[in-house]
Amino acid sequence: MDKSPDAFRTISEVADDLDLPQHVLRFWETRFTQIRPMKRGGGRRYYRPEDVDLLKGIRHLLYDHGYTIKGVQKLLKVNGNKFVAAIASGDLATVEALAAASNEDGGPKLAAGDEDQIVGRAKPPASRRFFSFGGNHDETPDVTIGKGSVNKEDRALLQEALYDLLECKRLLDQVR
């Protein structure tokens, strides 16, 4: 029997939904003060729907985008719980609105290149042009024929694409 979307979830239900062990959720409670499940007698945890959304956002940032715990803590501090939850749901309009609101409040905007925020290389923003194609068609592309013809930005994009492909290969090899 499925629960209502507004129903509280136990730690085992949330762990199954997020494909995580329960001890990871307990650990995250110690690192993210924003995660506050309701605890009943005997210490049994019950997660509200907004708690589950926040956990999905944290998981998405940590596992899919390579953020460190410290980086996610900064995002939560600067932009709030709704911002992180909106990232996991893919609601870009809400993400942009909440980020703009936090900037208007005078809060410092978190740069994507903070060294302690992201493990490895930062992902380019979704609106970034790919290899000088798209965007303004009046511009001439920086890519030319010959040795050393790829500009620095495109070289970084190629290196990132290579990294992503190698990661995909590693995941496929694990499945075999």
HELIX and SHEET records of a PDB file:
HELIX    1   1 ILE A   11  LEU A   18  1                                   8    
HELIX    2   2 GLN A   22  ARG A   31  1                                  10    
HELIX    3   3 GLY A   41  GLY A   43  5                                   3    
HELIX    4   4 PRO A   49  ARG A   59  1                                  11    
HELIX    5   5 HIS A   60  ASP A   64  3                                   5    
HELIX    6   6 ILE A   69  ASN A   79  1                                  11    
HELIX    7   7 ASN A   81  SER A   89  1                                   9    
HELIX    8   8 LEU A   92  GLU A  104  1                                  13    
HELIX    9   9 LYS A  152  VAL A  175  1                                  24    
SHEET    1   A 3 ARG A   9  THR A  10  0                                        
SHEET    2   A 3 ARG A  45  TYR A  47 -1                                        
SHEET    3   A 3 MET A  38  LYS A  39 -1                                        
END                                                                             
